[in-house]
Amino acid sequence: MSKVAIQSNYDKSSAVVKAGWREVVLNDIAILVKKSWKVGDAPLPYIGLEHIDEGKLKLNGFGNSDDIISNKYRFFKGNVLFGKLRPYFRKVVLPKFDGVCSTDIWVLKPRDEIDNVFLFYFFANQKFIELAYSGSSGTRMPRADWDFIKNTKWIVPKKISEQKVIAKVLSSFDGKIDLLQRQNKTLEEMGQVLFRKWFVEEADEEWKEKPLDEIADYLNGLACQKYPPRNKIDKLPVLKIKELRNGFTENSDWATSEVADKYIIEHGDVIFSWSGSLMLKIWNGIKCVLNQHLFKVTSENYPKWFYYFWTKHHIEKFIAIADSKATTMGHIKRTDLSNSMVLIPPEEDLQKMNSEIEPILYKIILNYFQIRTLENLRDTLLSKLMNGKVNVIL
């Protein structure tokens, strides 16, 4: 991509800058900080690119600097962290603690009269992401180039009060998203408590046993590279392990939508990654095509919660099996499913359990849908607010 192919949010052809806004270059509003942290310095929380969810504007955790063997960057609460490595997409966070981060992450702080939360959303804007990555340098692992991006032109509100209002509007979406995510974590824990009570602590020795693969169908996905899109309309994104973890990005693959219905994934489907990074997840994304190395788990005879929590019950064992494989990518086999037993309560007991736990699982699925809706609304509004296309009332 040409370095001049993408414009910033300031278009000279418009001749005028929106009232109350000013034209700036990036270096006028943000300072690139390169405060070093050296191995042996006081231990701190560590953020690498792996700790920043792709496209989600949030952390999925953090490490410890005690485990680091090379020098890194120091950051402080309120700094904006921007992942500059181009194979990744939109890795931007505003940490609430001091720490250390990868040198593949820009540490940024606002200039005077620039609100730091506004700056965070400024860097999360799709137009900025595209422009930053368009100027990437390097061949194997291209990195955004500050010297290229620092003099690009943008428009921002003159008053910090207006910046704060914009930041507050966008933060309200993220607050609701965070609330729903925490609620889902609590609901998941509630479901696991009930499952453990019924099938571990109070299980009846007279209950029958069946193998895991007899209570549910574990459908392996397609080799989607063999099913490319036939045109620009009849296509769907391909769900791979990376997308299962982080969702779809501009780098995700596409396949034709003209595949058997059983390989189509919808919101709420149970997906089990059986190779590489083993994980079990209720899919909370858009309609897509199932790739190989992933199971779509369904059942004609048992409710979703039953096969979901039983698969989850065995997941640690499956991870241990995969880790023991002497290959670069550990995996499990179908025989491992067959060797994993499930307790089957009488139908009457199962129905009573279902009345308690099914509402929990479907509330989780509903919350996931609301989260995705809020994320889409936030990103749409973010783009319009950062480009001055939507007014805010002070």
C-alpha positions as CSV (number, residue, x, y, z in Angstrom):
1,M,0.0,0.0,0.0
2,S,1.3,3.4,-0.9
3,K,2.3,5.7,2.0
4,V,0.1,8.5,0.5
5,A,-2.8,6.3,-0.5
6,I,-4.8,7.1,2.7
7,Q,-5.7,10.5,4.0
8,S,-6.0,11.5,7.6
9,N,-9.2,12.8,9.1
10,Y,-8.3,16.2,7.7
11,D,-9.2,16.6,4.0
12,K,-7.7,19.8,2.5
13,S,-10.2,19.7,-0.3
14,S,-12.9,20.7,2.3
15,A,-11.2,24.1,2.5
16,V,-12.4,24.7,6.0
17,V,-11.9,23.1,9.4
18,K,-15.0,22.5,11.5
19,A,-15.8,25.3,13.8
20,G,-14.2,24.7,17.2
21,W,-11.7,22.3,15.8
22,R,-8.1,22.9,14.8
23,E,-5.7,21.5,12.3
24,V,-2.7,19.7,13.9
25,V,0.0,17.3,13.0
26,L,0.2,14.2,15.1
27,N,3.3,15.4,16.9
28,D,1.3,18.4,18.2
29,I,-1.0,16.2,20.3
30,A,1.0,13.1,21.2
31,I,4.5,12.4,22.5
32,L,6.2,9.1,21.7
33,V,7.8,7.9,25.0
34,K,10.9,5.7,25.0
35,K,11.6,5.4,28.7
36,S,13.6,2.2,29.0
37,W,13.3,-0.6,31.5
38,K,16.2,-2.9,31.9
39,V,16.4,-6.5,33.0
40,G,17.1,-6.4,36.7
41,D,15.1,-3.2,37.4
42,A,12.3,-3.4,39.9
43,P,9.6,-6.0,38.8
44,L,6.4,-4.6,37.2
45,P,3.4,-5.9,35.3
46,Y,4.3,-6.7,31.7
47,I,2.2,-6.1,28.6
48,G,3.1,-7.8,25.4
49,L,1.2,-7.9,22.1
50,E,-0.3,-11.2,23.2
51,H,-1.9,-9.5,26.2
52,I,-3.9,-7.0,24.0
53,D,-7.1,-8.4,22.4
54,E,-7.1,-7.7,18.6
55,G,-9.7,-5.1,17.7
56,K,-11.3,-5.1,21.1
57,L,-9.6,-2.2,22.9
58,K,-9.0,-4.2,26.0
59,L,-6.4,-6.3,27.8
60,N,-6.9,-10.0,28.2
61,G,-4.4,-10.1,31.0
62,F,-0.7,-9.3,31.7
63,G,2.6,-10.9,32.5
64,N,5.4,-10.2,35.0
65,S,8.6,-8.5,34.1
66,D,10.5,-11.1,36.2
67,D,10.0,-13.4,33.2
68,I,11.6,-11.0,30.6
69,I,15.1,-11.5,29.3
70,S,15.5,-8.3,27.2
71,N,15.1,-4.6,27.8
72,K,11.6,-3.1,27.3
73,Y,9.7,0.2,27.5
74,R,8.3,1.7,30.7
75,F,4.7,3.0,30.8
76,F,2.6,4.8,33.3
77,K,-1.1,4.7,34.1
78,G,-2.9,6.9,31.5
79,N,-0.4,6.3,28.7
80,V,-1.8,5.0,25.5
81,L,-0.3,1.7,24.3
82,F,-0.4,1.1,20.5
83,G,0.7,-2.2,18.9
84,K,2.8,-1.2,15.9
85,L,3.4,-4.6,14.4
86,R,1.4,-4.8,11.2
87,P,0.3,-8.5,11.1
88,Y,-1.8,-7.6,14.2
89,F,-4.8,-5.4,13.9
90,R,-5.9,-2.5,16.2
91,K,-4.1,-3.5,19.4
92,V,-4.7,-0.3,21.4
93,V,-5.3,0.0,25.2
94,L,-5.3,2.5,28.0
95,P,-3.8,0.7,31.0
96,K,-4.9,1.5,34.5
97,F,-1.6,0.7,36.1
98,D,2.1,1.3,35.7
99,G,4.2,-1.3,34.0
100,V,6.5,-2.5,31.3
101,C,5.7,-3.3,27.7
102,S,7.1,-4.8,24.5
103,T,9.2,-2.7,22.2
104,D,6.7,-3.5,19.5
105,I,4.3,-1.2,21.3
106,W,4.3,2.6,21.1
107,V,4.0,4.3,24.5
108,L,2.2,7.6,24.0
109,K,1.2,10.5,26.3
110,P,-0.9,13.5,25.4
111,R,0.5,17.0,24.9
112,D,-0.9,19.9,27.0
113,E,-4.5,20.6,26.3
114,I,-5.1,17.0,25.0
115,D,-7.2,14.6,27.1
116,N,-5.6,11.2,27.5
117,V,-8.8,9.3,27.0
118,F,-9.6,11.3,23.9
119,L,-6.1,10.4,22.7
120,F,-6.7,6.7,23.3
121,Y,-9.8,6.8,21.1
122,F,-8.0,8.9,18.5
123,F,-5.4,6.1,18.2
124,A,-8.1,3.5,18.1
125,N,-9.9,5.2,15.1
126,Q,-9.9,3.1,12.0
127,K,-8.5,5.9,9.9
128,F,-5.5,6.3,12.1
129,I,-4.9,2.5,12.1
130,E,-4.9,2.4,8.3
131,L,-2.7,5.4,7.9
132,A,-0.2,4.2,10.5
133,Y,0.1,0.7,9.0
134,S,0.3,2.1,5.4
135,G,3.7,3.6,6.4
136,S,5.0,0.4,7.9
137,S,8.7,-0.3,7.4
138,G,10.4,-3.7,7.2
139,T,9.5,-6.8,5.1
140,R,9.1,-9.8,7.3
141,M,7.3,-8.2,10.2
142,P,6.4,-4.6,9.1
143,R,6.2,-2.0,11.9
144,A,4.4,1.3,11.9
145,D,7.0,4.1,11.5
146,W,6.7,7.1,13.9
147,D,8.8,9.3,11.6
148,F,6.3,8.8,8.8
149,I,3.2,9.2,10.9
150,K,4.2,12.1,13.2
151,N,3.8,14.8,10.6
152,T,0.5,13.7,9.2
153,K,-2.3,16.2,9.5
154,W,-5.5,15.8,11.6
155,I,-8.2,17.9,13.1
156,V,-9.1,17.8,16.8
157,P,-11.4,19.9,19.1
158,K,-9.7,23.0,20.3
159,K,-11.3,22.8,23.8
160,I,-10.2,20.0,26.1
161,S,-13.8,20.1,27.5
162,E,-15.1,18.9,24.1
163,Q,-12.5,16.2,23.9
164,K,-13.6,15.0,27.3
165,V,-17.2,14.9,26.2
166,I,-16.3,12.8,23.2
167,A,-14.2,10.5,25.3
168,K,-17.1,10.2,27.8
169,V,-19.6,9.2,25.1
170,L,-17.3,6.5,23.8
171,S,-16.3,5.4,27.3
172,S,-19.9,4.9,28.2
173,F,-20.1,2.1,25.5
174,D,-17.0,0.5,26.8
175,G,-18.4,0.7,30.4
176,K,-21.5,-1.2,29.3
177,I,-19.4,-3.7,27.4
178,D,-17.2,-4.3,30.4
179,L,-20.3,-4.7,32.6
180,L,-21.7,-7.4,30.3
181,Q,-18.4,-9.2,30.1
182,R,-18.1,-9.3,33.9
183,Q,-21.7,-10.5,34.1
184,N,-20.9,-13.3,31.7
185,K,-17.9,-14.3,33.8
186,T,-20.2,-14.5,36.8
187,L,-22.8,-16.5,34.9
188,E,-20.2,-18.9,33.6
189,E,-19.0,-19.5,37.2
190,M,-22.6,-20.1,38.3
191,G,-23.1,-22.6,35.6
192,Q,-19.9,-24.4,36.5
193,V,-20.9,-24.5,40.2
194,L,-24.2,-26.1,39.4
195,F,-22.5,-28.6,37.0
196,R,-19.9,-29.6,39.6
197,K,-22.6,-30.0,42.3
198,W,-24.7,-32.3,40.1
199,F,-22.0,-34.4,38.4
200,V,-19.1,-34.4,40.7
201,E,-20.2,-33.7,44.3
202,E,-23.6,-35.3,44.3
203,A,-23.5,-37.7,41.3
204,D,-25.5,-40.9,41.7
205,E,-23.4,-44.0,41.3
206,E,-26.3,-45.6,39.5
207,W,-26.3,-43.1,36.6
208,K,-25.2,-44.5,33.2
209,E,-22.0,-43.5,31.5
210,K,-21.5,-42.6,27.8
211,P,-18.4,-41.4,25.9
212,L,-18.3,-37.7,25.1
213,D,-18.6,-38.3,21.4
214,E,-21.9,-40.2,21.9
215,I,-23.7,-37.3,23.6
216,A,-22.7,-34.8,20.9
217,D,-21.4,-34.6,17.4
218,Y,-17.9,-33.1,17.0
219,L,-17.8,-31.9,13.4
220,N,-14.4,-31.0,12.1
221,G,-14.2,-28.0,9.8
222,L,-13.3,-27.8,6.1
223,A,-9.9,-27.1,4.5
224,C,-11.3,-23.7,3.5
225,Q,-8.5,-22.9,1.1
226,K,-10.2,-25.4,-1.2
227,Y,-13.4,-23.4,-1.1
228,P,-12.5,-19.9,-2.2
229,P,-15.2,-17.3,-2.8
230,R,-16.7,-17.5,-6.3
231,N,-17.7,-13.9,-6.3
232,K,-17.7,-10.8,-4.1
233,I,-21.2,-11.4,-2.8
234,D,-21.6,-15.1,-2.0
235,K,-18.8,-15.4,0.5
236,L,-18.3,-15.7,4.3
237,P,-15.3,-15.1,6.6
238,V,-13.4,-18.2,7.7
239,L,-13.3,-19.1,11.3
240,K,-9.9,-20.3,12.3
241,I,-8.2,-20.6,15.7
242,K,-7.0,-17.0,15.6
243,E,-10.5,-15.7,14.9
244,L,-12.0,-17.9,17.6
245,R,-9.7,-16.1,20.0
246,N,-9.8,-12.5,18.7
247,G,-12.6,-12.2,16.2
248,F,-12.3,-11.2,12.5
249,T,-9.9,-8.6,11.2
250,E,-9.0,-7.3,7.7
251,N,-6.5,-10.1,7.5
252,S,-9.0,-12.9,7.9
253,D,-9.6,-15.3,5.0
254,W,-12.9,-15.7,3.1
255,A,-14.6,-18.8,1.6
256,T,-17.6,-19.4,-0.5
257,S,-20.9,-19.4,1.3
258,E,-22.0,-22.3,-0.9
259,V,-20.9,-25.0,1.5
260,A,-23.0,-27.6,3.4
261,D,-25.1,-25.9,6.1
262,K,-23.5,-28.0,8.8
263,Y,-20.2,-26.0,8.3
264,I,-21.9,-22.7,8.7
265,I,-21.3,-21.1,12.2
266,E,-23.9,-18.8,13.8
267,H,-23.9,-16.8,16.9
268,G,-24.3,-19.0,20.0
269,D,-22.8,-22.2,18.4
270,V,-20.3,-24.2,20.6
271,I,-16.8,-24.3,19.0
272,F,-13.9,-26.5,20.3
273,S,-10.4,-25.9,19.0
274,W,-8.8,-29.4,19.1
275,S,-5.4,-28.4,17.7
276,G,-2.7,-25.8,18.7
277,S,-4.4,-23.6,21.3
278,L,-7.1,-25.8,22.7
279,M,-10.1,-23.8,23.8
280,L,-13.9,-24.1,24.1
281,K,-16.0,-21.2,23.3
282,I,-19.6,-20.1,22.6
283,W,-19.2,-18.3,19.3
284,N,-20.1,-14.6,19.7
285,G,-19.3,-13.3,16.3
286,I,-20.9,-13.1,12.8
287,K,-22.0,-15.8,10.5
288,C,-18.9,-17.7,9.1
289,V,-17.5,-20.9,7.7
290,L,-15.8,-23.5,10.0
291,N,-12.2,-24.2,9.2
292,Q,-10.4,-27.5,10.0
293,H,-8.8,-27.9,13.4
294,L,-12.1,-26.7,14.9
295,F,-15.0,-28.8,16.0
296,K,-18.6,-27.5,15.8
297,V,-20.3,-29.2,18.7
298,T,-24.0,-30.0,18.5
299,S,-26.4,-32.7,19.8
300,E,-29.9,-33.9,18.8
301,N,-30.5,-35.6,22.1
302,Y,-29.0,-33.3,24.8
303,P,-29.3,-29.6,25.6
304,K,-26.4,-27.2,24.8
305,W,-25.4,-26.7,28.4
306,F,-25.0,-30.4,28.9
307,Y,-22.4,-31.0,26.1
308,Y,-20.8,-27.6,26.6
309,F,-20.0,-28.1,30.3
310,W,-19.1,-31.8,29.9
311,T,-16.6,-30.8,27.1
312,K,-15.3,-28.1,29.5
313,H,-15.0,-30.6,32.3
314,H,-12.5,-32.6,30.2
315,I,-10.7,-29.6,28.6
316,E,-7.7,-29.6,31.1
317,K,-7.1,-33.3,30.3
318,F,-7.3,-32.6,26.6
319,I,-4.8,-29.7,26.9
320,A,-2.4,-32.0,28.8
321,I,-2.7,-34.6,26.0
322,A,-2.0,-32.0,23.3
323,D,1.0,-30.6,25.3
324,S,2.5,-34.1,25.5
325,K,2.6,-34.5,21.7
326,A,6.1,-34.4,20.3
327,T,5.1,-32.0,17.5
328,T,5.1,-28.3,16.8
329,M,1.3,-28.2,17.1
330,G,-0.2,-30.4,19.8
331,H,-3.6,-31.8,19.3
332,I,-6.1,-34.4,20.4
333,K,-7.6,-37.3,18.5
334,R,-11.2,-38.6,18.3
335,T,-10.2,-41.5,20.5
336,D,-9.6,-39.0,23.3
337,L,-13.2,-37.9,23.0
338,S,-14.3,-41.6,23.1
339,N,-12.2,-42.2,26.2
340,S,-13.8,-39.2,28.1
341,M,-16.8,-40.4,30.0
342,V,-20.0,-38.5,30.7
343,L,-22.6,-39.3,33.4
344,I,-26.2,-39.5,32.2
345,P,-28.9,-38.8,34.8
346,P,-32.5,-40.0,34.4
347,E,-34.6,-37.9,32.0
348,E,-36.7,-36.5,34.9
349,D,-33.5,-35.3,36.7
350,L,-32.1,-33.9,33.5
351,Q,-35.2,-31.8,32.9
352,K,-35.0,-30.4,36.4
353,M,-31.3,-29.5,35.9
354,N,-32.2,-28.0,32.5
355,S,-34.8,-25.7,34.1
356,E,-32.0,-24.2,36.3
357,I,-29.0,-24.0,34.1
358,E,-30.4,-23.4,30.6
359,P,-31.5,-19.8,31.3
360,I,-27.9,-19.1,32.5
361,L,-26.4,-20.3,29.3
362,Y,-28.8,-18.4,27.1
363,K,-28.3,-15.2,29.1
364,I,-24.6,-15.6,28.3
365,I,-25.4,-15.9,24.6
366,L,-27.7,-12.9,24.7
367,N,-25.1,-10.8,26.5
368,Y,-22.5,-11.8,23.9
369,F,-24.9,-10.5,21.2
370,Q,-25.3,-7.2,23.1
371,I,-21.6,-6.9,23.5
372,R,-21.0,-7.3,19.7
373,T,-23.8,-4.8,19.0
374,L,-22.3,-2.2,21.4
375,E,-18.8,-2.7,20.0
376,N,-20.1,-2.1,16.4
377,L,-22.0,1.0,17.6
378,R,-19.0,2.3,19.5
379,D,-16.7,1.9,16.5
380,T,-19.1,3.5,14.1
381,L,-19.6,6.5,16.4
382,L,-15.9,6.6,17.2
383,S,-15.1,7.2,13.5
384,K,-17.7,9.9,13.1
385,L,-16.7,11.7,16.3
386,M,-13.0,11.6,15.5
387,N,-13.7,13.0,12.0
388,G,-15.9,15.8,13.3
389,K,-18.9,14.4,11.5
390,V,-21.1,14.2,14.6
391,N,-21.5,17.1,17.1
392,V,-21.5,16.6,20.8
393,I,-23.4,18.9,23.3
394,L,-21.1,20.4,25.9
